[in-house]
Structure formats: structure tokens, C-alpha cells
Amino acid sequence: MTPVETRTVTELLEEATMSDPGTIAPDASLPDVEGWDSMGMVMFISLVTERYGVELSAHDIRECTTAEAMASRVSELVGG
């Protein structure tokens, strides 16, 4: 499988946090994103699981603080 694109993960983050498309930069600090709270995180985990068939852990959410880092971690989990 090809690596997970940062753009795709950013789109999932925007959906999970109910942000307008294009408002989350790939290198933005996720803790500073409005809507990146416990509900946004749970929604993001669900969207990633639905799309890629893998589940992010609480550790992944805490350690991956940008969309770029999150895309890298999802790629690792799917074997890309």
C-alpha cells in the first residue's frame, strides 16, 4: 500500500473537528486546533479506522501533534 497522504489525513482532521476545508495546515499544532478535543479525537480515530482499517491509540494521538506526523503514523500502521 502507498504511504498515507498528509492531505487526506488533514481532510479527516477537518471533518473530525468540524473545521472548514483547507483550514488546518499540515504542520499546524493539533492541540491548538479548535475542535481537537476528546470528541474530535474519537471522531478522528473512527474516521481513520473506517478509511484505513487501523486504529490509532491514545499514545499516537498524544505523540502525533501535526497532520504530517499523524499521516506518517497511519502509514506505519497500514504498512505503507
MOPAC internal coordinates of N, CA, C and O (Angstrom, degrees):
PM7 1SCF
backbone

  N    0.0000 0     0.00 0     0.00 0    0    0    0
  C    1.4554 1     0.00 0     0.00 0    1    0    0
  C    1.5271 1   108.75 1     0.00 0    2    1    0
  O    1.2310 1   120.59 1   -35.86 1    3    2    1
  N    1.3223 1   116.47 1   144.14 1    3    2    1
  C    1.4560 1   120.49 1   179.98 1    5    3    2
  C    1.5223 1   110.32 1   -75.31 1    6    5    3
  O    1.2310 1   120.44 1   -23.29 1    7    6    5
  N    1.3202 1   116.76 1   156.71 1    7    6    5
  C    1.4659 1   119.33 1   178.82 1    9    7    6
  C    1.5273 1   111.29 1   -58.28 1   10    9    7
  O    1.2310 1   121.41 1   -31.40 1   11   10    9
  N    1.2896 1   114.91 1   148.60 1   11   10    9
  C    1.4594 1   121.73 1   178.52 1   13   11   10
  C    1.5250 1   108.07 1   -71.44 1   14   13   11
  O    1.2310 1   120.37 1   -49.00 1   15   14   13
  N    1.3171 1   116.89 1   131.00 1   15   14   13
  C    1.4516 1   121.18 1  -178.42 1   17   15   14
  C    1.5260 1   111.18 1   -78.92 1   18   17   15
  O    1.2310 1   121.09 1   -42.62 1   19   18   17
  N    1.3105 1   115.51 1   137.38 1   19   18   17
  C    1.4627 1   121.13 1   178.12 1   21   19   18
  C    1.5203 1   110.53 1   -58.24 1   22   21   19
  O    1.2310 1   120.48 1   142.01 1   23   22   21
  N    1.3219 1   116.69 1   -37.99 1   23   22   21
  C    1.4685 1   120.80 1  -179.84 1   25   23   22
  C    1.5299 1   110.91 1   -59.07 1   26   25   23
  O    1.2310 1   120.28 1   138.19 1   27   26   25
  N    1.3322 1   117.06 1   -41.81 1   27   26   25
  C    1.4579 1   121.22 1  -179.43 1   29   27   26
  C    1.5261 1   110.75 1   -66.45 1   30   29   27
  O    1.2310 1   120.39 1   136.79 1   31   30   29
  N    1.3161 1   116.86 1   -43.21 1   31   30   29
  C    1.4681 1   120.66 1   178.24 1   33   31   30
  C    1.5240 1   110.02 1   -64.82 1   34   33   31
  O    1.2310 1   120.28 1   140.92 1   35   34   33
  N    1.3140 1   117.07 1   -39.08 1   35   34   33
  C    1.4598 1   120.45 1   177.48 1   37   35   34
  C    1.5297 1   110.39 1   -61.32 1   38   37   35
  O    1.2310 1   120.30 1   138.87 1   39   38   37
  N    1.3175 1   117.03 1   -41.13 1   39   38   37
  C    1.4662 1   120.89 1   177.43 1   41   39   38
  C    1.5274 1   110.85 1   -62.55 1   42   41   39
  O    1.2310 1   119.97 1   139.27 1   43   42   41
  N    1.3257 1   117.66 1   -40.73 1   43   42   41
  C    1.4700 1   120.79 1   177.59 1   45   43   42
  C    1.5283 1   110.51 1   -66.00 1   46   45   43
  O    1.2310 1   120.33 1   140.92 1   47   46   45
  N    1.3253 1   116.98 1   -39.08 1   47   46   45
  C    1.4656 1   120.45 1   176.75 1   49   47   46
  C    1.5270 1   110.88 1   -62.86 1   50   49   47
  O    1.2310 1   120.53 1   138.18 1   51   50   49
  N    1.3231 1   116.58 1   -41.82 1   51   50   49
  C    1.4625 1   120.43 1   178.58 1   53   51   50
  C    1.5258 1   110.63 1   -63.84 1   54   53   51
  O    1.2310 1   120.54 1   139.41 1   55   54   53
  N    1.3112 1   116.57 1   -40.59 1   55   54   53
  C    1.4666 1   119.52 1   177.53 1   57   55   54
  C    1.5283 1   110.90 1   -64.93 1   58   57   55
  O    1.2310 1   120.25 1   134.95 1   59   58   57
  N    1.3216 1   117.13 1   -45.05 1   59   58   57
  C    1.4634 1   121.47 1  -178.00 1   61   59   58
  C    1.5241 1   112.81 1   -64.58 1   62   61   59
  O    1.2310 1   120.64 1   146.20 1   63   62   61
  N    1.3295 1   116.39 1   -33.80 1   63   62   61
  C    1.4690 1   120.08 1  -178.03 1   65   63   62
  C    1.5314 1   112.19 1   -97.23 1   66   65   63
  O    1.2310 1   120.86 1  -176.85 1   67   66   65
  N    1.3248 1   115.96 1     3.15 1   67   66   65
  C    1.4662 1   122.34 1  -178.86 1   69   67   66
  C    1.5285 1   111.37 1    57.60 1   70   69   67
  O    1.2310 1   121.37 1  -141.39 1   71   70   69
  N    1.3247 1   114.98 1    38.61 1   71   70   69
  C    1.4687 1   121.73 1   177.10 1   73   71   70
  C    1.5226 1   109.51 1   -90.02 1   74   73   71
  O    1.2310 1   120.74 1   -26.46 1   75   74   73
  N    1.3030 1   116.20 1   153.54 1   75   74   73
  C    1.4612 1   120.48 1   175.36 1   77   75   74
  C    1.5288 1   109.21 1   -65.80 1   78   77   75
  O    1.2310 1   120.43 1   -34.53 1   79   78   77
  N    1.3293 1   116.77 1   145.47 1   79   78   77
  C    1.4644 1   119.84 1   177.46 1   81   79   78
  C    1.5305 1   111.44 1   -55.45 1   82   81   79
  O    1.2310 1   121.25 1   -44.11 1   83   82   81
  N    1.3178 1   115.21 1   135.89 1   83   82   81
  C    1.4567 1   121.11 1   177.61 1   85   83   82
  C    1.5151 1   115.03 1    83.88 1   86   85   83
  O    1.2310 1   119.78 1  -174.28 1   87   86   85
  N    1.3282 1   118.03 1     5.72 1   87   86   85
  C    1.4618 1   119.33 1  -177.02 1   89   87   86
  C    1.5283 1   114.06 1   -91.68 1   90   89   87
  O    1.2310 1   119.95 1   163.10 1   91   90   89
  N    1.3165 1   117.69 1   -16.90 1   91   90   89
  C    1.4675 1   119.92 1   178.93 1   93   91   90
  C    1.5239 1   108.30 1  -102.01 1   94   93   91
  O    1.2310 1   120.72 1   -62.68 1   95   94   93
  N    1.3123 1   116.22 1   117.32 1   95   94   93
  C    1.4663 1   121.14 1   177.34 1   97   95   94
  C    1.5284 1   108.92 1   -76.48 1   98   97   95
  O    1.2310 1   119.74 1   -31.86 1   99   98   97
  N    1.3382 1   118.10 1   148.14 1   99   98   97
  C    1.4594 1   121.11 1  -179.38 1  101   99   98
  C    1.5305 1   113.84 1   -57.15 1  102  101   99
  O    1.2310 1   120.52 1   152.11 1  103  102  101
  N    1.3359 1   116.62 1   -27.89 1  103  102  101
  C    1.4646 1   119.59 1  -178.56 1  105  103  102
  C    1.5346 1   112.97 1  -105.72 1  106  105  103
  O    1.2310 1   120.55 1  -169.26 1  107  106  105
  N    1.3333 1   116.56 1    10.74 1  107  106  105
  C    1.4701 1   119.93 1   178.57 1  109  107  106
  C    1.5267 1   110.39 1   -67.04 1  110  109  107
  O    1.2310 1   120.73 1   -34.40 1  111  110  109
  N    1.3082 1   116.21 1   145.60 1  111  110  109
  C    1.4588 1   121.67 1   176.91 1  113  111  110
  C    1.5175 1   108.78 1   -74.57 1  114  113  111
  O    1.2310 1   120.21 1   -67.55 1  115  114  113
  N    1.3221 1   117.20 1   112.45 1  115  114  113
  C    1.4623 1   120.69 1  -176.90 1  117  115  114
  C    1.5258 1   114.03 1   -58.09 1  118  117  115
  O    1.2310 1   118.86 1   142.28 1  119  118  117
  N    1.3344 1   119.78 1   -37.72 1  119  118  117
  C    1.4568 1   118.14 1   177.77 1  121  119  118
  C    1.5311 1   113.36 1   -59.57 1  122  121  119
  O    1.2310 1   120.16 1   160.48 1  123  122  121
  N    1.3260 1   117.31 1   -19.52 1  123  122  121
  C    1.4658 1   121.28 1   178.92 1  125  123  122
  C    1.5295 1   113.20 1   -91.40 1  126  125  123
  O    1.2310 1   120.09 1   174.10 1  127  126  125
  N    1.3435 1   117.43 1    -5.90 1  127  126  125
  C    1.4588 1   121.32 1  -178.15 1  129  127  126
  C    1.5259 1   109.65 1   -80.28 1  130  129  127
  O    1.2310 1   121.26 1   -52.08 1  131  130  129
  N    1.3295 1   115.20 1   127.92 1  131  130  129
  C    1.4592 1   119.81 1   176.96 1  133  131  130
  C    1.5304 1   108.59 1   -62.25 1  134  133  131
  O    1.2310 1   120.74 1   -48.40 1  135  134  133
  N    1.3097 1   116.19 1   131.60 1  135  134  133
  C    1.4555 1   121.08 1  -178.55 1  137  135  134
  C    1.5165 1   113.84 1    94.91 1  138  137  135
  O    1.2310 1   119.90 1   172.60 1  139  138  137
  N    1.3470 1   117.80 1    -7.40 1  139  138  137
  C    1.4652 1   120.90 1   177.48 1  141  139  138
  C    1.5242 1   107.54 1   -86.07 1  142  141  139
  O    1.2310 1   122.16 1  -111.58 1  143  142  141
  N    1.3364 1   113.46 1    68.42 1  143  142  141
  C    1.4535 1   122.29 1   178.42 1  145  143  142
  C    1.5211 1   107.47 1  -117.17 1  146  145  143
  O    1.2310 1   119.81 1     9.47 1  147  146  145
  N    1.3133 1   117.96 1  -170.53 1  147  146  145
  C    1.4627 1   119.49 1  -176.03 1  149  147  146
  C    1.5261 1   112.12 1   -58.74 1  150  149  147
  O    1.2310 1   119.81 1   140.91 1  151  150  149
  N    1.3226 1   117.96 1   -39.09 1  151  150  149
  C    1.4701 1   119.96 1   178.93 1  153  151  150
  C    1.5284 1   111.28 1   -68.71 1  154  153  151
  O    1.2310 1   120.21 1   139.31 1  155  154  153
  N    1.3183 1   117.20 1   -40.69 1  155  154  153
  C    1.4611 1   120.45 1   177.82 1  157  155  154
  C    1.5173 1   111.49 1   -63.74 1  158  157  155
  O    1.2310 1   120.86 1   140.97 1  159  158  157
  N    1.3141 1   115.96 1   -39.03 1  159  158  157
  C    1.4638 1   120.60 1   179.33 1  161  159  158
  C    1.5267 1   111.17 1   -65.89 1  162  161  159
  O    1.2310 1   120.78 1   135.45 1  163  162  161
  N    1.3325 1   116.12 1   -44.55 1  163  162  161
  C    1.4709 1   120.46 1   179.03 1  165  163  162
  C    1.5271 1   109.79 1   -62.52 1  166  165  163
  O    1.2310 1   120.41 1   137.33 1  167  166  165
  N    1.3215 1   116.82 1   -42.67 1  167  166  165
  C    1.4636 1   120.72 1   179.07 1  169  167  166
  C    1.5262 1   110.20 1   -63.39 1  170  169  167
  O    1.2310 1   120.20 1   138.37 1  171  170  169
  N    1.3328 1   117.22 1   -41.63 1  171  170  169
  C    1.4595 1   120.77 1   179.13 1  173  171  170
  C    1.5300 1   110.87 1   -63.07 1  174  173  171
  O    1.2310 1   120.13 1   134.34 1  175  174  173
  N    1.3157 1   117.36 1   -45.66 1  175  174  173
  C    1.4683 1   121.05 1   177.91 1  177  175  174
  C    1.5268 1   109.84 1   -57.51 1  178  177  175
  O    1.2310 1   120.64 1   136.55 1  179  178  177
  N    1.3226 1   116.38 1   -43.45 1  179  178  177
  C    1.4653 1   121.30 1   179.42 1  181  179  178
  C    1.5247 1   111.46 1   -63.32 1  182  181  179
  O    1.2310 1   120.23 1   136.26 1  183  182  181
  N    1.3278 1   117.17 1   -43.74 1  183  182  181
  C    1.4668 1   120.88 1   179.02 1  185  183  182
  C    1.5259 1   111.86 1   -64.00 1  186  185  183
  O    1.2310 1   120.44 1   139.56 1  187  186  185
  N    1.3329 1   116.77 1   -40.44 1  187  186  185
  C    1.4669 1   120.64 1   178.43 1  189  187  186
  C    1.5305 1   109.89 1   -65.52 1  190  189  187
  O    1.2310 1   120.45 1   136.69 1  191  190  189
  N    1.3226 1   116.75 1   -43.31 1  191  190  189
  C    1.4663 1   120.67 1   179.31 1  193  191  190
  C    1.5253 1   110.38 1   -62.29 1  194  193  191
  O    1.2310 1   120.60 1   136.08 1  195  194  193
  N    1.3164 1   116.47 1   -43.92 1  195  194  193
  C    1.4680 1   121.14 1   179.60 1  197  195  194
  C    1.5271 1   111.56 1   -62.81 1  198  197  195
  O    1.2310 1   120.59 1   137.00 1  199  198  197
  N    1.3094 1   116.48 1   -43.00 1  199  198  197
  C    1.4735 1   120.78 1  -175.45 1  201  199  198
  C    1.5243 1   113.07 1   -78.80 1  202  201  199
  O    1.2310 1   120.25 1   139.17 1  203  202  201
  N    1.3438 1   117.13 1   -40.83 1  203  202  201
  C    1.4663 1   120.34 1  -171.40 1  205  203  202
  C    1.5335 1   114.58 1  -113.80 1  206  205  203
  O    1.2310 1   120.08 1   170.35 1  207  206  205
  N    1.3283 1   117.45 1    -9.65 1  207  206  205
  C    1.4642 1   119.63 1   178.91 1  209  207  206
  C    1.5163 1   114.31 1    74.46 1  210  209  207
  O    1.2310 1   120.17 1  -159.92 1  211  210  209
  N    1.3325 1   117.29 1    20.08 1  211  210  209
  C    1.4589 1   121.97 1   176.90 1  213  211  210
  C    1.5274 1   108.25 1  -127.11 1  214  213  211
  O    1.2310 1   120.79 1   -20.91 1  215  214  213
  N    1.3175 1   116.10 1   159.09 1  215  214  213
  C    1.4547 1   119.67 1  -179.94 1  217  215  214
  C    1.5243 1   110.54 1  -120.98 1  218  217  215
  O    1.2310 1   121.32 1   -54.55 1  219  218  217
  N    1.3060 1   115.07 1   125.45 1  219  218  217
  C    1.4623 1   121.01 1   174.62 1  221  219  218
  C    1.5192 1   109.09 1   -74.71 1  222  221  219
  O    1.2310 1   120.66 1   -34.54 1  223  222  221
  N    1.3121 1   116.34 1   145.46 1  223  222  221
  C    1.4632 1   121.61 1   177.33 1  225  223  222
  C    1.5267 1   110.22 1   -94.43 1  226  225  223
  O    1.2310 1   120.83 1   -11.28 1  227  226  225
  N    1.3159 1   116.01 1   168.72 1  227  226  225
  C    1.4645 1   120.41 1   174.89 1  229  227  226
  C    1.5279 1   109.64 1   -59.87 1  230  229  227
  O    1.2310 1   120.42 1   143.81 1  231  230  229
  N    1.3098 1   116.80 1   -36.19 1  231  230  229
  C    1.4705 1   121.51 1   177.16 1  233  231  230
  C    1.5378 1   110.61 1   -61.08 1  234  233  231
  O    1.2310 1   120.63 1   135.77 1  235  234  233
  N    1.3371 1   116.40 1   -44.23 1  235  234  233
  C    1.4680 1   120.23 1   178.40 1  237  235  234
  C    1.5256 1   110.43 1   -59.84 1  238  237  235
  O    1.2310 1   120.57 1   134.94 1  239  238  237
  N    1.3148 1   116.51 1   -45.06 1  239  238  237
  C    1.4646 1   121.22 1  -178.73 1  241  239  238
  C    1.5261 1   110.84 1   -62.64 1  242  241  239
  O    1.2310 1   120.60 1   139.51 1  243  242  241
  N    1.3162 1   116.46 1   -40.49 1  243  242  241
  C    1.4672 1   121.13 1  -179.21 1  245  243  242
  C    1.5318 1   111.82 1   -71.34 1  246  245  243
  O    1.2310 1   120.29 1   140.70 1  247  246  245
  N    1.3195 1   117.06 1   -39.30 1  247  246  245
  C    1.4627 1   121.62 1  -174.74 1  249  247  246
  C    1.5315 1   114.26 1   -82.95 1  250  249  247
  O    1.2310 1   120.03 1   149.47 1  251  250  249
  N    1.3042 1   117.55 1   -30.53 1  251  250  249
  C    1.4700 1   121.43 1  -177.72 1  253  251  250
  C    1.5237 1   108.59 1   -94.99 1  254  253  251
  O    1.2310 1   120.91 1   -82.33 1  255  254  253
  N    1.3043 1   115.87 1    97.67 1  255  254  253
  C    1.4699 1   120.04 1  -170.64 1  257  255  254
  C    1.5261 1   114.27 1   -99.35 1  258  257  255
  O    1.2310 1   120.06 1  -173.02 1  259  258  257
  N    1.3337 1   117.49 1     6.98 1  259  258  257
  C    1.4675 1   121.28 1   174.91 1  261  259  258
  C    1.5269 1   108.14 1  -137.49 1  262  261  259
  O    1.2310 1   120.81 1   -16.65 1  263  262  261
  N    1.3283 1   116.06 1   163.35 1  263  262  261
  C    1.4668 1   120.01 1   176.16 1  265  263  262
  C    1.5253 1   110.34 1   -62.28 1  266  265  263
  O    1.2310 1   120.40 1   142.97 1  267  266  265
  N    1.3243 1   116.84 1   -37.03 1  267  266  265
  C    1.4715 1   120.74 1   178.53 1  269  267  266
  C    1.5232 1   110.81 1   -60.47 1  270  269  267
  O    1.2310 1   120.52 1   133.27 1  271  270  269
  N    1.3170 1   116.60 1   -46.73 1  271  270  269
  C    1.4656 1   121.00 1   179.58 1  273  271  270
  C    1.5242 1   110.75 1   -65.68 1  274  273  271
  O    1.2310 1   120.59 1   141.67 1  275  274  273
  N    1.3263 1   116.47 1   -38.33 1  275  274  273
  C    1.4592 1   120.98 1   179.83 1  277  275  274
  C    1.5290 1   110.03 1   -65.55 1  278  277  275
  O    1.2310 1   120.14 1   137.82 1  279  278  277
  N    1.3309 1   117.35 1   -42.18 1  279  278  277
  C    1.4636 1   121.09 1   178.56 1  281  279  278
  C    1.5267 1   110.73 1   -62.55 1  282  281  279
  O    1.2310 1   120.62 1   140.01 1  283  282  281
  N    1.3090 1   116.42 1   -39.99 1  283  282  281
  C    1.4601 1   120.57 1   177.89 1  285  283  282
  C    1.5242 1   111.01 1   -62.26 1  286  285  283
  O    1.2310 1   120.70 1   136.29 1  287  286  285
  N    1.3257 1   116.26 1   -43.71 1  287  286  285
  C    1.4703 1   120.19 1  -179.78 1  289  287  286
  C    1.5174 1   111.40 1   -66.75 1  290  289  287
  O    1.2310 1   119.90 1   137.47 1  291  290  289
  N    1.3087 1   117.80 1   -42.53 1  291  290  289
  C    1.4704 1   120.69 1   178.44 1  293  291  290
  C    1.5318 1   109.03 1   -62.55 1  294  293  291
  O    1.2310 1   120.20 1   139.35 1  295  294  293
  N    1.3179 1   117.23 1   -40.65 1  295  294  293
  C    1.4723 1   120.79 1   176.86 1  297  295  294
  C    1.5223 1   111.12 1   -58.14 1  298  297  295
  O    1.2310 1   120.49 1   136.57 1  299  298  297
  N    1.3225 1   116.66 1   -43.43 1  299  298  297
  C    1.4672 1   121.01 1   177.97 1  301  299  298
  C    1.5306 1   110.26 1   -59.94 1  302  301  299
  O    1.2310 1   121.06 1   135.80 1  303  302  301
  N    1.3316 1   115.57 1   -44.20 1  303  302  301
  C    1.4697 1   119.45 1  -177.31 1  305  303  302
  C    1.5258 1   112.74 1   -66.67 1  306  305  303
  O    1.2310 1   120.01 1   144.04 1  307  306  305
  N    1.3331 1   117.58 1   -35.96 1  307  306  305
  C    1.4577 1   119.74 1  -179.63 1  309  307  306
  C    1.5224 1   112.10 1   -86.73 1  310  309  307
  O    1.2310 1   120.89 1   175.52 1  311  310  309
  N    1.3314 1   115.91 1    -4.48 1  311  310  309
  C    1.4599 1   119.80 1   176.81 1  313  311  310
  C    1.5038 1   113.78 1    84.32 1  314  313  311
  O    1.2310 1   120.86 1  -155.17 1  315  314  313
  N    1.3443 1   115.95 1    24.83 1  315  314  313
  C    1.4673 1   119.82 1  -178.40 1  317  315  314
  C    1.4905 1   113.68 1   -89.52 1  318  317  315
  O    1.2310 1   120.10 1   180.00 1  319  318  317

